[in-house]
Amino acid sequence: MNEPPPNSQVKLSNGTEFKTNSSRYVDELTFTPSLEKGVRDSRQTAVGKEGLSTDVGGHIQGCQYGGTCDRFNLFPQDSNFNNSAYKRWEMSIKRALDSGDQVGAVTVRFTRGDPASARPDSLVIDYSVNGEKMRRSFKNEAGQ
C-alpha cells in the first residue's frame, strides 16, 4: 500500500492499523511486534529524501518486527535519531521478544507542525511488556 488514502483508517490483513491525515501521511500506526523479518527495498531511500538533508527513510514498524517498506510504514527521520534513540527503543523490544516477554500492541502517534509535510516533528509510542504499560516520546532530531 504505497498511496494510502487521505483521512482514512486502514486495517491490513496482518493486523496493522493506521490512520492518515488529509495529506495522506500516517498520523498513527498500531502493530504487534513479532520476530518475523520484513523485506527492505529502495522505497526506504526515496522516503528519506522527502525530509531534510540529514534524514533517512526509517520504518515505523521495523523490518525486524515484520514491518514492510510500504509508504505507510516509512517516514523521513533524522539519521542520528534513527541510528541512536529510535534504534535503542527498537532493540529493547527485540530483547523483550527474544527473552519470551509478552510485547503487546505498539501505537506510534506523530505530530507535525505542517500536516502536508511527510516529516513528523515528534512521535509518542505507547506499548506494553508483560502487561506493564509504557510510553516513550521522541523529537525527530539528532541528540535524542
Residue, then its C-alpha position, 0 to 999 in steps of 0.5 A: m500500500n504505497e498511496p494510502p488514502p487521505n483521512s482514512q483508517v486502514k486495517l491490513s490483513n496482518g493486523t496493522e492499523f493506521k490512520t492518515n491525515s488529509s495529506r495522506y501521511v500516517d498520523e498513527l500506526t498500531f502493530t504487534p511486534s513479532l520476530e518475523k523479518g520484513v523485506r527492505d527495498s529502495r522505497q526506504t531511500a526515496v522516503g528519506k529524501e522527502g525530509l531534510s538533508t540529514d534524514v533517512g527513510g526509517h520504518i515505523q514498524g521495523c523490518q525486524y518486527g515484520g514491518t514492510c517498506d510500504r509508504f505507510n510504514l516509512f517516514p523521513q527521520d533524522s539519521n542520528f535519531n534513527n541510528s541512536a534513540y529510535k534504534r535503542w527503543e527498537m532493540s529493547i523490544k527485540r530483547a523483550l521478544d527474544s527473552g519470551d516477554q509478552v510485547g503487546a500492541v505498539t501505537v506510534r502517534f506523530t505530530r507535525g507542525d505542517p500536516a502536508s509535510a511527510r516529516p513528523d516533528s515528534l512521535v509518542i509510542d505507547y506499548s506494553v511488556n508483560g502487561e506493564k504499560m509504557r510510553r516513550s516520546f521522541k523529537n525527530e532530531a539528532g541528540q535524542 
